[in-house]
Amino acid sequence: MASRTWIYGLIIVLILILVVAGAKYTKSSQKSKFTVADLSRACINRVNFRAAWAEYVTWLHKYSLTDSSQVRHLLAQKINKNATKISAILAQIGGQNAEKIAPLMHAHTKAAIDIINNGPNALAKWSDNISSLANLLSSLNPTYWGKGVIHAMFHDRLALLQKEAVKRKPLTTFDIGLYGQVLDQVVGVADTLSEGLAAAQTSGTIKLIK
């Protein structure tokens, strides 16, 4: 319930940002052909990205806290569903290799779950997946999704994921604080990716597909 309230509040804030930013983008949109509809889409992408990533790490965090195979199976399904949502937003970038985003995101999900299950033994898969993701995203949007940016984001993500993988029973205030750090970090990931979509479209270098 708390996470839903957080998301609804975010939606309201972003709607207000949309209204205020409309005037700001009027002059620049005439030059770049970035319309109010494009701005609206950019804000919607930002909200959807934040919501999808927040749900993704929430289910993953819950996965790390349970030993029940049945519960973990259900959570893994939810995590993969969010990976599909994230892939669909990223795929708006278009391009020859955009169809490779979904397989890599699902492989990323599997690597994250493997780290929770197997610890350091799963780091090689994570590293290979991040290199593949960084190469793909930078090829689709080289100006705004550089390899270094992608690697840095997911390096920070890995540091928190490894802390989540350490079992602590009963739960402590550390777990509550850790979950807050996870949410803060992943909002940064979502914003970087959504801003890359919007910036590429604003500059006219990329036309997002419908």
N, C-alpha and C positions, 0 to 999 in steps of 0.2 A: 504493500500500500504506500509506503514511504517513497519507494522508487517511482511509482506512478505519479504521486503528487509532485515530485521533483520534475518529472517529464512534462506534466501539464503546465507547471509554472514556467518552465523553459519555453513552451510553445507560446504562452501569452507574451513573454518578454520578446521573443523573436518576431511576433506579429507587430509589436510596437516598434521594433527596430526597422521592420519592413516599411512602415508608414513614414518614419523619420528619414530613412535612407532613400526613399523614392525621390525626394527633391534633390538630394545630393548627387544622385546618378543621372539626373535629367540631362545636363549638359554633356557629360561624358558619354552617355548612351547614344547621343546624336552622332558622335564621331565613331564609336565602336559598334553601333547598331545593337547595343545591349539594351533591350527593352524592359519595361516594367514587368512584363510577363517573365522575362529571363531572371530578373531580380527576385521575383516571387518564387521561381523554381529554385534559385540558389538558396533561399531561406528554407524552403521545404526540404531540400537535400540536407541542409545543415541539421534541421530538427530530426529528420529520419535517420541520418547517420548517428547522431548522438543517442537516439533511442535504441537503435539496433545494436550499437557497440555497448551501451550500458546494460541492456538485457543480456548480451553475449557474456560479458564478464560476470554478471550476477549469477547466471546459471553455472558458469565455470567455477565461481567461488563456492557455490553450494555443492557442486560436484566434489570439490576438494575437502568438504567438511563431513561427507558421509562415507560409510563403508558398505552400505547396502548395494548389492549388485543390481537389484531391481530399480532402486531410485537412480543409480548412476546411469542405467540404460535409458530411463525416461529423460534425465537431464541432458544426456548426450544428444538425444533427438532434438531437444529444444536448442541446444548450442548450435547444432548443424543447421537448424531452420534460420537462426540469426545470421549464420555465415552466408546463407543463400540471400538474405535481405541485403547484407553488406555488399555482396558480389553484384547484385542487380543495380545498386546505386553507382558503384564504381564503373560498371560496364557502360554507363551513359557516355563515357569518354569516347566510345567507339574505337575505330581503328582495326587493323588487320588481326591483332592478337587479343582483342578484348574478350573473346570467348574463353581464353585461358585463365581469366581471373577466378571464375567459380571453382575449377578444380584446385587451384592453388590455395584459395581461401579454405576449402574443405580439408586440404592437406595440412594447412596451418592449424585448423581446429584439432585434427588428429594428433598433431605434434604437441599441442598444448595439453591435451588429455594425457598423452604419453608421459609428459614431464610430471604431471600430478601422480600418475600411476608408478612410474619407474625412475623418477628423479634424474640424476646426472646421465644415466644410461641413454636418455632420450634426447640429449642436447644436440647431437649430430644432426638428427632429423630436423630439429627446429632451425638450426643454423643454415642447413641446405635450403629449407623452405623460405626463409627470410631473404636469402640471396636471390632466389628465383623470383620472389615477389618484388624485391627492389629492382631487379633487372627489367621485369615486365612493366611495372608502373612507370619507371623512368623512361622506358621506350615509348609509352603511350602519352606521357605528359612530361617531357624532359625538363621544361622550365620550372615547373612547380612541384614535381615529385622526383627530386633528385635521389640518387642511390644513397647518398650520405644521410639525407633526411629520413628516408624510410628505415635504414639500418639503425639510426639513433633512436627513433621512436620505439622500435621493437626490441632494441637492447634494453631500454628502460622497462618495457613491458615484461621482458623475461626476468629481470631482477625481482619484480613484484610477484610474478608467477611462481618463482622458485620459493619465495617465502610462503606463498599460499600452500605449496605442496608439502610443507612441514606440518605433520599432524600434531595438534595440541588439544588435549582433552583434560578437563572441560575447557570450553572456549574462554578466552580472556579478553580484556580490554584491548590487547594488542591486535586481536583479530578484527575488532570493530574499526580500529584506526587503520589497519591494513586495507580493509575493504574500501574505506574512504580514499586512501591513496590510489587504489586501483581505479576507482571511478574518476578521480581527478585526472589521472594519467591517460585513461582511455578517451576522455572527452577531448584531450589535446590531440590524440590520434584522429578522432572523428573530425575535428575542426580543421586540422591540416589537410586531410583528404578532401573535405567538402570545399575548403577555400581554394584548393588546387583546381577543382572542377570549375568553380565560379571565376577564378582569375583567368584561366585559359579561355573561358567563354567571353569574358569581358574584353580581353585583348584581341579577340577575333582569331586567335591561333587555332581554336578548336570549336567546332559546332557540335554541341551535345546531341546525341540521338534521342528520339522520343522514347 
